């Protein structure tokens, strides 16, 4: 799912998410990236972007959501800042000219590697659209963790030649220098951290490091792909438990957040209350450089390892609603096996619809991938530890406060 956490609650979920895949190029070659088909050739043209916008705005009666998130991704979206600037100007002009119901309720959303954030063109775009922007910069934590995966692309990689470990160049220093400017412009901004098998040992230090940079909210998740090794779940739980201790003992919970610790996860599924789809695929819309429409960017070919793209239409012929039909009946039960449905800690266990499709035995979205099962269970155990410890601490503080008040001379009446 490509909606950032900062956008998830905007307008209470009443927003349509429409994504422009403006480029499949990126300066980086992150080792855990799900985009397996990045390249320098597929760049969106203005003509394709305009036709996509006109198609959508011409059908106001079909796009009835109260608000809209115009989302821009790559690769790295800010590589195409000139095109994005032109798209956003056209969107604002056309929504106003048409008196479209989205004109007073829209947002431009970006997830960026942060490398070009400080450049003149990007800063000019931010200044022009400041009140309608959501920008998340991805920084994975300490330099050690960040540079383990988020490395610069080399010319040899274009030919499928991986660099030797000693030749890899991390991007931490190129990103961290832009964090102060980003936080100055977006004080409540959150970052997104990705965990894969190799960087589990650095979770605690990385979250605390991000807090030290001034980032108050860290959204963090394990990759959905099947990369997990024996013992990863135990190490994962240990890191989260140590992180819980650091957050609680340091009272960081008072003004910081980490998405690994959530109060209402790790419970059995209530079939009436909890039986919804985790992912928004099918409710969203994505368009690529060729003008093809997808139910989510994860169904575009550059996101898929083993399946063909799931195309639901194009800017010339429109959307084929029959190709969207399978997504309309997706919920937890229609795609989960009995073990998942009856799991004692089912709530909060996430999935990606595109990964489900890519990992399925057949051409279906009704087979849920369970690669992160053991990681979710480890997270739940650490989450229980976190909340039990925090509640005990808060109860003790309240007891001590009541005791102090009861011993205060003013109370002796």
Secondary structure, 3 states (H helix, E strand, C coil): CCCCHHHHCHHHHCEEEEEEECECCCCECCCCCCCCCCCCCCECCHHHHHHHHHHHHCCCCCCCCCEEEEEEECCCHHHHHHHHHHHHHHHHHHHHHCCCCCCCCEEEEEEECCCCCCCHHHHHHHHHHHHHEEEEECCCCCHHHHHHHCEECCHHHHCCCCCCHHHCCECHHHHHCCHHHHHHHCCCCEEEEEECHHHHHHHHHHHHHHHHCCCCEEEEEECCCCCCCCCHHHHHHHHHHHHHHHHHHCCHHHCCEECCCCCCCCCCCCCCCCCCCCCCCCCCEEECCCCEEECCHHHCHHHCCCCCCCEEEECCCEECHHHHHHHHCCCHHHHCCHHHHCCCCCCCCCCCHHHHHHHCCCCCCCCCCCCCHHHHHHHHHHHHHHHHHHHHHHHHHHHHHHHHHHCCHHHCC
